[in-house]
Amino acid sequence: MVGVLLVQYRFRNLVLAGTGSALSILILYLNIQNKDTIIDHLTGLMNRRGATELLKTLDQRRQSAQLILVSLKDFKTINDLYGTLIGDLMLKKVASYLTGLTSQDSVYRYSGDMFLVINRELSKDGRRLLDQLMKRFETAWETPTVTTLLDAKFVYAEFPLHAQTPDKVIALLEFLIAKIKMDGNTDMVIADANSVSAMKRRSRVIDALKQAVLLDRFEIALQPIYTFETDRYHRAEVLLRLKDPELGQISPGEFIPYAEEAGLIVDIGRIVTRKALALIAECHAKGLSLDALTVNYSVLHMTQPNLVDEVSQAIHNAGCMPSVLKLEITESIFINDYDMILRNIQALNGAGIGIYLDDFGTGFSNFANVVKLPLEVIKFDRSVILESFNSPKSSMMIKGLVETFALSGFPSVAEGIETAGQEERVKQLGFVGTQGYLRSKPLSPHDFIIFLQLHQKENR
C-alpha cells in the first residue's frame, strides 16, 4: 500500500487500482532495487524505462495522453566546443524548463539528447505546449559561462489516437524523429494517419529486406557507361532491384535507407558484389569485352575493418582479376571518418580494386580532400550537369573542375544524359564519357549481355 501511495504521489493524475496498483508497486520495487534502471542521475528525471512503464499504466487504465519528443540536434557539437561539463549544464537547463512548463512527473530523459513530455492533463492543449517549446528554442540558453542557441527537432503524437499500444506509440515517435532528422528543412512533425501508414510501410519494407537477404531475392540491373574516345561501352554501373511477392517492386530510394537503418546494407552489398562478379565471369566466358562493373558502397561498407579481405576473397571466388570490380562511393561519406575511409580506399587500391566518386556535386566533400583521394573516375551528378546547361557561369565552373580533375589524373563522366544535345555539350566541357538513358536504360543481366554482343559486333 505504501508503494501505491508513493507512486500515486509522483503520478498524481493517475487513479491507481487493481493491475495499476500492482504495476506501480513494480515501478517502486525497480526504483528501490536499482535506481539506475529508472532514474536519470544527471537531470533527476525518470528515463525511457520510466516513460514506458507510465504508458503501460495509461494503457491499462484506458487513459489518454499527448506526447512531445524533443531531440536536441547536433548536441555533440556543444560538448566538443564547450566541454561535457557545459553540455551537462545545458541538459539540466532544458530539463528544468520542461518540468517548469509541465510538471516533474510529465518529463522524461528519453535518451542522451532527447526528452519526452507525456501530458496527461488533457485540459492543457498539447499543441499549445508544442508551440511554447518551439518558441523557447528560438532564444539562447545560458550557463554561468556560455550562452548559445540549441537546435531541436520536435514530434507530437497522441496516445492512443495515433498508436494503440505503448510499443507502437514509442515506435511511431522514433520513426518520425528519424525521418525529420534526415530532412534538413523540417524541425517539427505532427503524427497523423499518413505518418502511421508510413511507419507500417517501413516495417513491411524492412521485413521484405530481411526475407530478400535470406532468400536471395535481390536482382541487379546494368547501365552501360559510354566512352567518347573509343566509341564503346567498356564498363557499366550495377544497380540494385527488389521485387517482393507482396509489396511488388520497391525502389532503391525507399529501401536503401531502411537497409542501412536495419543493419542489412553490408549483407546486401555482399550479395550485389557476388552477382556482379558472376556476371563479369559470364561475359568473359562468352568472349565479350568488359573492363569492369561498378558497385555502390555506403559509408557502412567503407568503414568495415575487414572490407579489403572480404572484397578480395569475393573476387578470387569468382575467378576474376581485381581490376574488373570498381567501388562507387559518394561525397557524403566523408562527413564521417575521413581518415579511416581513406585508409580503406588506399588498401583497396593496393589490392587492385579501383574507386569511383559518384554523384559529385551533391555532397559535402572538400575539393582538396577529393584530389588527395586515389580515385579512378569522378562521376558528376545529373543535377550539376543540368545546371551547367542553364548558366554560362556554372558551365565555366564545371569545365574548370573537369580540367582540374583531368590534370590530377581523374577523368570525369557525366551522369543522367538523355539527349544527343546534352551529350555534345558535356563532350565540349571535357567529359570523357556519359551514362544515361540516351545510350541505354538499366538492363537485366540477360539484356546487358545481348547489348554488349550487338555493340561489339558492330565495332569489329
N, C-alpha and C positions, 0 to 999 in steps of 0.2 A: 504493500500500500504506500509506503514511503517513496518507493521508486516511481509509482504512478504520479504522486503529488509533485515530486521534483521535476519530472518530465512535463507534467501539466503546467508547472510554473514557467518552464522555458518556452513551451509551445502553448501560449495562453489561449489561442483561438481554436485549439482542438478540444473536442469533448471526448475524453478517452473512456472507453468501456469495452468489456469483452476482449476481442482479439486486439483492439487498440491498446488496451491496458497491458496485455501480455507483451506486445511489441515494445511499448515504452519501457517496460522493465528490462527487456533485452538490450535496448539502447543504453540504459543506465548501467547495466552489467558490463557491456563492452567498454563503456567510458571508464568505469572503475578499474576493470582488469587491465586495460591497455589504452591509456588516453590518446596515444599516438594514432590509434585506428580511427578516431572520430573527431579530434580537435586539432586545428592548425595552431601550432605554438607561436608562430610569428604574429598573427593577427588576433588570436583568441577566438576566431570564428570556427564553427563546425566545418568539416571538409566535405568532399564529394560523397563519402560514405554516409555522413550525416544527412546530406540532402536526399540521397537515395532512400534512406530509412524513412524520412519525413514523407516523401512521395508515396511510399508503400502504405504508410498510415493513412494519408489522404485518400488513397485508392480504396482501402478497406472501409473507411468511413463515408465513401462516396462524396467527398468534398472536392471543390474546385479550387484552382489556383492559377495565377498568372506568373509566368516565368520570364525573366530577363537574364540572358547570358551576356556578360561583359568580358571581352577579350582584349587585353592590352596589346597593341600592335608593336612589334619590334622592341619589346621591353628589354631584350638582351643588350640593345644599344645603350640604354640607361645604365645598366651595370658596367658595360665596357667604358663608358665615358666618365662616370662619376664614382664607380665602385659599388660593391654589393651592399655596403652599409647604407648608402644613399638610396639604392634600389629598394632595400627593405623598408626604409622610412617612407618611400613613395607608396609602397604596397599598403603600409599601415594607414597612410593618409586616405587612400582610396577606400579601404575597408571602413574607416571611421566615417567618411562621407556617406557611404552606402547605408550603414547602420543608422546614421542620423536621419537619412531620408526616409527610411522604413522603420526597422527595428532590429535589435540584435539577433532575434531568432528567425529573421527573414533573409539573412545574408550568409552565403557560404563561400569559402575559398575553394573553388571548384578544381583548380589546378594551379601551377606556379604563377601564371599570369592571367588567370581567368577567375571571375567571381560570378556567382549565381544568386539572383534575387528571386525568392519564392514568395509572392504576395498572396496571402490568404485572406486579407481583409478586402473583400471584393467591393466594399463601399469605396475603396480607393481605386481610381482608374489606372490600370496598368499601363495604358498608352501614355497617360499623363506622366507617370513615373519615368517612362522611357524618354519622353521629351525632356524632362528635367535632367536626366542623366546625360543625354547627348549635349545639352546646352552647357552643363558643367565642364565637360571635356573640351569645350571651346576656349576655356580660360586656363591659365597656368596653375600648376601645383607647386607648393612651396615647402621646403625644409629649411632649417636654420641657415644652410649654406648654399642651397641650389634652388633655383626657380626655373621650371621647364614645363613645356606642354607635353601631355601624354596622349598619343593617338589610341583610339579604341574602336573596336567593331562591336555591334550590338545585334542580338537575336531576341525576338519576342515570340512567345508561344503561350497557348492556354491549354491547361490540363483539366479535364480530359477532352476538350473540344477538338484539339488538333491531333492528339495521340491518346489512346485509351488506356495505356498501361505505363507505369513508371519507366520501364526499359525503353518503350517506344518513344516517350517524350524526351528522354535523355538522348536517344539515337537521333531524333529529329533536330534537337539543339546542336549536336555535334556535326551533323550533316550540313546544316545551314551555316554554321560558323566556318567550317572548312570551305564551303562554297564561296562565301564573301571574302575570305582571306585570299582566294585565288583571283578575285575580281578587284583590281586596284581602284575601281571607280565607285565601289559601293561600301558604305560604312554601316548600314543597318538593313535588316530584313525582318519582315513580319510574317510568321507562318500562316499559310493558307492552304486551301485544297490542292493547289498546284505544287506547293513545296512538299506536301505529304506524298503526292503522286511521284514526284521526282525522287524522293527518298526510297520509295518502294521500287522504282525503276532501277535505282543504283544497286539495291540489294539483289535484284534479279540479274542485273548485268554481272555483278561480282560472282554470283553463283554460276552463271554461264561461263565466265572466265575460268573458274576452278574446274568445271567439267571439261572445258576445252583443253586445258593443260593435261588433265588426267587421261582424256580420250583422244588426244591429238587431233582436235577439230580445226586448228588454225590452218589457213591456206596462205600461200604467197602469190603476189602478182608482181609483174616486172614492167617497169617503164624504161625503155631504151634511152640512152644518152648519145646524142649525135655529135660527131666531131667534124668541124668545118674542113680542116686541112686534109683529112683522108676521105671525106665524104662517106664515112662508115659509122656503124654502131658497134663500138668496141666494148662498151660497158652498159650496165643498167642498174637502176635502183630497185631494191627489194621492198615491196610494200606489203603490209600485213592485212589480212582479211579474216573476218569471223562471221560465219552464218550459224546461228543457234537454231536447233529444231523448234523451239517455242517462240523465241523473240525474233527470229529471222535474221536478216543482215544487220549487224551492229557496226557502226562506223568507227574507225580508229580514233577519231576525235573524241568520241564518247568513251570508249573502253580503255584507251591507254592511260588516262589519269586515274581511273579506278584500278587498273592493274598495278600502277605504282603505289596507290594508297593501300591496296590489299597485300602488297609484298609479292606479287606474282610476276612483275616485269622482268626480273632476271631469268626466271624459268622460261618465260615466253621468248626472251632473247636467245636462249639456248636452242629452242625449237626452230626459230626462224633461221638462225645460223646454220643449223644442221640441214634444213631444207634447201637453203641457198647453195651450200656446198655440194649437196647431192645433185642439184640442177647443173652446176658448173661441170661436175664429173660427167653427167649425161651428155651435155653439149659437146664436151671434148671427145667423148666416146663416139659421137656421131660425126666427128671431123669438123665441127664448127669452130670458128674463131671467136673466142670470147675472152677478153683480157681479164675482166673482173666483174663481180657483183658487189654492190654497196649495201650494207645493212645498218639500220639506225640503232644507235646505242644511247641510252639515257645516262643521267648522272649516277644512278644506282649501279648501272653496269660499270661505268668508268671508275668507280671507287671501290670495286671488288678487289680484295687483296690477291686473289688467285686468277684474275682476269686473263693475264697473258698465258698462263698454263692451260686454262680451260679452252681458250680460242685456238691455241696451237694444237692441242690434242684433238679438237674437232676437225681441224684442217687435216691432220695426219690420218684420222679415221676415215676421212672421205677420199684419201689418196690424192690430195691436191697440193699444189705449191702455195706457200703463204701469200704470194703476191696476188692471187686471184680473189682474195677477200679484202674489202675495204670497209672500215667502220665509219659511219657518218655520225658526227656529233654536232650539237648546236651551241651557239654562243652562250646561251643562258646557263649552261652547266658550270661556267667559270665564275658565277657568283657564289659558288660553293667552295670547295677546297682546290684552288688553282694548282698549288704545288703538288698535291697528291695526284691529281688528274694529269698534270704534266709528266710526272714520273711514269705513270702507266702508259701514256702516249709514247714516251721515249722507249719504254720497254717493248711495246708493240712494234714500233719501228725497227728496233733491234732484232725482233723475231721475223721481220719481213712483211709485217701487216701494216698497210697504209691507212691514213686518216684523212677523211674529207670533212671540211667545215660546212655544215648545211644551214640553210635559211639565213645566210649572212645579211645583216642589216636590221634584224628584228630583235636582237638580244642586247646584252649589256656589256659585251667584252670591250676591253681597252685595245685600241689599234696596236699599241706597242706590244701588248701581250699576244695578239694574233700573229704578228710577224715573227715572234720568237718561237712559235709552235712548229714542230716538224710535220707540216701538212703536205699533202699531195695536191689537193684541189680545193678551191673555195667556190661554193655554190651560192649565188646571190638569190635572195628570196624574190618571188614574183612581185610583191608589193613595191620593193625597191626598184625593180626594173620598170614597172608601170609608171612610177613617179618620175623616173628619168625621161620618159617619153613626154610628160606633161610640162616639164620645166627645163629650160636651157641650162639654168644654174645646176639643177640636180644632175642633168646629163653630163655636164663638165666634171662634177664631183665623182660620179660613177666611173667615168673614163679615167680620171686621175687615180682612183683606187685600183681599178683593174690593171693599169700600167704599173703602179707601185707594187702590187702583188706579183705581177709577172717578173719584175726585176728581182723580187725576193725569191723567185722560183716557184710561185704558186699560180698556176693557170686558173682562170675563172670560167665557170659555167653559169649560164642564165636559166633559171627555172621558170616554169609556167608560160612558155612561149606557145601562142595559139594561132598566130597568123604569119604569113610569109613576110609581111611588112615589119612585124616585130623582130623576126629573126634577122632580117637585113640590118636593122638598126643596132641590135646588140653585137652583130659582127663588126660593125663600124666602131663600136665602143671598145673593141679589143677582146671580147669573149672568145674562147676557143671552141665552145660548143654550147648546145642547148638541150633542155629537157622539157617536154610538154606535149600537149595534145596535137600540135601541128605535125610532129613527127610520129607520135604514137600515143594512144591511150594506154593505161596499165593493162597488161596482158596476162592471161593464165600461163603457167609453165608450158603447156602444150602449144598454145598460140605463139608464145615467145620463140619457141624452137622453130616453128614454121616461119615466123618473121625473120629470124636470122638466116634460115635456109634461102628464103626468097631474095633477101638483100645481098647475101654473099654470092649467090648465083649470078645476080645482075652485075656485080663488080669483078667477076672473073674475066 
